[in-house]
Amino acid sequence: MKKDDIIKRIKNSALSEMPDVLNRINISNIKIDEPELSKSPFNFRRAFSYTFASIFILITGFAIFNFGIAPNITDNTPLENETEVVGFQIVSAATLFDSSAPVELAYTTTSNYNIIELSDDNPIVDNLDYINRYIRLAETVLGNQNSLIYDKVDSTNPSYEHAFEYRSADLLDNLIVYEGFYNQTESEGHTITNGIILHDDIEYQFNSFVHEVNGLTINKYRIQIDQENYIEVTNKSNNNIQKFSYKVFIDGQLDNESELTLTQRQNIFRAEIKINNQNEEMTLNVTRDSQSEIKQFNIAYKFVNQDVEGEMTVNLYQNQISNSYQYQYNFGGSEPIYHDRSIQAGNKAVEDDFRPKPGQTVNNQSQDETTSTEDQPGNQPDNITNGNRTNSSNLDIQINSI
């Protein structure tokens, strides 16, 4: 028998013995299970890191939302409403008039230091009179945001309808107070402010005006002892920066001019002050030190003409002979330099001094929180001209007595 026949007979025999079940299979009832995916075991470290990151992001976002700025970010527009902008210019300009007599700087005597002869080639010494004026300005208006306030108050002077107060603390934690009383009238579409501001029994008179140059509206402030001695202040601020320029005239001649750029970081006001006294251009970066045990200013300085730069601190020293406080300029390893300080001693400042008086409106809040600027000095809306913020009210301050 052939091989093929044998294979055919085996195949037929197998098929005849195989049961016929194909027609009884229902394919629709067949269930195919999906393959089970492998699961990673629980990782506690990964879960903790995800949870911690989520909480950190939530807290950080909450802080930024509520305080408006992260702690280490510089705020370039720290003055938050019109009263603060106007008040800053009034007070800062007034501080540049020194009511004390000039001090001889050739030698300085103290109880703790020997007589110190000041070096003639030290640019700090050559320009100390100018620098000292701006240290007084810094002590008055540069501090912690929580220890200064522009407060709109009820007028106690029957000659003036409106009033405000500026309160801050000096390096001795003594209270500094400026009280302003004013009236407002309309003239040629501008609000004119007339009033007085009081500090240490000295009365300053002021009135406002708008200066036009080639169609550009410019804010001008003039602080005046008399017709020959006065200070002009110009607001150069815009929406991105707060900058003010000062011109000091003595005996009818320009004595010095400066430009102050104001910022805030970690609730501390800071200033870059550029001073030109006709003989020297200098820059002072001034910050009040809130970390040191000694209350002082940290200053980075640069003298352009002499190409000299460095750092110094300025704190207070009590002169036992005159029983008064002086500014002490410290330069690391060098001997300190002293200069008179004209700020008068006052009462110790307390926390309540920097809260609005009962029934009054505080003006150290954000502009969104201040719904109305009515009856505030310089209360007209900002006019944006060539990218500069200009106020429709400007103060020309006259000083009756120093």
ABEGO torsion letter per residue (X at the ends): XBAAAAAAAAAAAAAAABBBAAAABBAAABBBBBBBBBBBBBBAAAAAAAAAAAAAAAAAAAAAAAAGBBAABBBABABABAAAAAAAAAAAAAAABBABBBBBAABBBBAABBBBBBBAABAAAAAAAAAAAAAAAAAAABBBAAABBBBBBBBABAABABBBBBBBBBAAGBBBBBBBBBBBBBBGGBBBBBBBBBBGGBBBBBBBBBBBBGGBBBBBBBBBABAABBBBBBBABBAABBBBBBBBBBGGBBABBBBBBBBBBGGBBBBBBBBBAGABBBBBBBBBBAABABBBBBBBBBBAAAGBBEBBBBBBBBBAAAGBBBBBBBAEABBBBBBBBABBBBBBBBAAAABBBBGBBBAABBAAABABABGBBGABBBBBBGGBBBBABBBBBBBABX
